Amino acid sequence: MSLLTINGLSLSIHGQPILKDVSMELEPGRVLGVIGESGSGKSITAFSVMQLLPNGTDCKGEILLSGRSVLSLNEAQMCDIRGKDVGMVFQEPMTALNPLKTIGAQVAETILIHEKVSKAEARSRAAEALSRAELPPDRFPLSRYPHELSGGQRQRVVIAMAIALRPRLLIADEPTTALDVTTQAQILKLLKKLVAEEGIGLMLISHDLAVVADLADDLVIMRQGEVVESGPADTLFRNMQHPYSRALLEASGHVPERSGHSRPDALLQVRNVVREYVRHSYGLWGSSSQFRAVNDVSFEIRRGESLGLVGESGCGKSTLTRAILGLEEVQDGEILFDGQPVFTNHHANKAVRRRMQVVFQDPYGSFNPRWRVERLITEPFHLLDHAPKGTDRDRAIAEALESVGLREADRHKYIHEFSGGQRQRIAIARALIIKPDLIILDEAVSALDVSVRAQVLDLLADLSDGLGLTYLFISHDLSVVRSITERVLVMKSGQIVEQGPTEDVFDNPQHEYTRKLVAAAPVLPDDVAGGKTHDPVSGSLV
């Protein structure tokens, strides 16, 4: 008997159709990959299984969990099922975890809610669950708080909470989107291990085909609330019939066209930069120590060039970025922009700062939701000695919005009225409005669907060619870095361990750490799409 069966599920919220005749099936010990862009209905299908739906929802069809009809259960019965029979791993672990509770208390809470056991036994079982999630208590005490863990470790805590009661079904909703490639590979390996060793059924939701390629036994591809194609993963990858499925496959390996006309003169020079922080130890005999986040880093970015910077979380990328932007002064070395120091007299050089802008990973989080677009994108005007006013200001807003493919009328809207891809375009418009020479893109496309990511990469390539922009592209996604950059730097533990032309570094990595990154990158299976193969890093057909 199937573990999960969904037959003809249709769902509407306040009369608005969301899901239309959705059907899928999952057996114990197998992985079902549910693929599609934002808004395709992936997550709402998963929430339907858990019955975590908003008020005004009307469900029709059939959802069977081990033969038991979910839609016929009341809220009390569903509370008994959630966590016990069905566990869920959410996309953003820091949001899913309570920052005021220890990891041991949060995992134990799941057990205490469902079973009448002592707190001591619950903590013991919490420690066991964390060990199964590869967080052994001898290295990761139950007394730690979420902020004391890395992104991958926090995701393991969320997995431990989901498997604490050994559920039969585990739903993982984009569990690796914001993680670097090595951590992503570790989380996917852990999920695969849980399926193999414990015989659970895993519904893995993702917008990226490459992420589920090596994990899923079966695939369901969704678009606008409907299933457009489904079947065994190995068969489906090699014989995709629906145009939308093929479009997703092509977008996964999309490479934008660029002229790549960089000039030999250096726009940015980083020379032997060192940035240290003081670590404070607490207690009666505690002492302070120095932590070197950036250690003797040197490189340059040529005018008109796109330079990639890759490395795992905690390697020093963000610290280096803040130093380049003049947000943090370095203890040793120097940073020159077009021959001028970024810092003068221990203050950021405003004349230099206005020539650099940044695009952040989360466009929604980097905007004030109470401001209209016209105010959001004119924030950089504070860097100018004489900010444009009146018709000049209106002209600048219109040019910035139109340059990223939006309309001048969009200036009057709020940020929540746009899709994720449109929000990132607005973030790029904000960076462009004062006509900078260098734009730093900090994980600027990591949270986007593959098709939207392809569109944004095309936009960045067009802007670079048309405006002569220089990019520093920071990303954990090696396929993105390979598609948009001419040279790449690999950073580990505060140092640049390898650098060179992008193709050379990825095709023939010299440093062991670079080889580890390349090996961890998610890949599509060979011999897909009519007998062609996929590059192991870019995913593009060759």
Secondary structure as UniProt FT lines:
FT   STRAND          4..13
FT   TURN            14..15
FT   STRAND          16..26
FT   TURN            28..29
FT   STRAND          31..35
FT   TURN            38..39
FT   HELIX           42..50
FT   TURN            55..56
FT   STRAND          57..65
FT   TURN            66..67
FT   STRAND          68..69
FT   TURN            71..72
FT   HELIX           75..81
FT   TURN            83..85
FT   STRAND          86..89
FT   HELIX           93..96
FT   TURN            99..100
FT   HELIX           103..114
FT   HELIX           119..132
FT   TURN            133..134
FT   TURN            137..139
FT   TURN            142..143
FT   HELIX           146..148
FT   HELIX           151..163
FT   TURN            164..165
FT   STRAND          169..173
FT   TURN            175..178
FT   HELIX           181..198
FT   STRAND          201..206
FT   HELIX           209..212
FT   TURN            213..215
FT   STRAND          218..223
FT   TURN            224..225
FT   STRAND          226..232
FT   HELIX           233..238
FT   HELIX           243..252
FT   STRAND          266..280
FT   TURN            284..285
FT   STRAND          288..302
FT   TURN            303..304
FT   STRAND          306..310
FT   TURN            313..314
FT   HELIX           317..324
FT   TURN            325..326
FT   STRAND          332..337
FT   TURN            338..339
FT   STRAND          340..341
FT   STRAND          343..344
FT   TURN            345..346
FT   STRAND          347..348
FT   HELIX           350..353
FT   TURN            354..355
FT   STRAND          356..359
FT   TURN            363..366
FT   TURN            369..370
FT   HELIX           373..377
FT   HELIX           379..383
FT   HELIX           390..403
FT   TURN            404..405
FT   HELIX           408..412
FT   HELIX           415..417
FT   HELIX           420..432
FT   TURN            433..434
FT   STRAND          438..442
FT   TURN            444..447
FT   HELIX           450..467
FT   STRAND          470..474
FT   HELIX           478..484
FT   STRAND          487..492
FT   TURN            493..494
FT   STRAND          495..501
FT   HELIX           502..507
FT   HELIX           512..520
FT   TURN            526..527
FT   TURN            529..531
FT   TURN            536..538
//
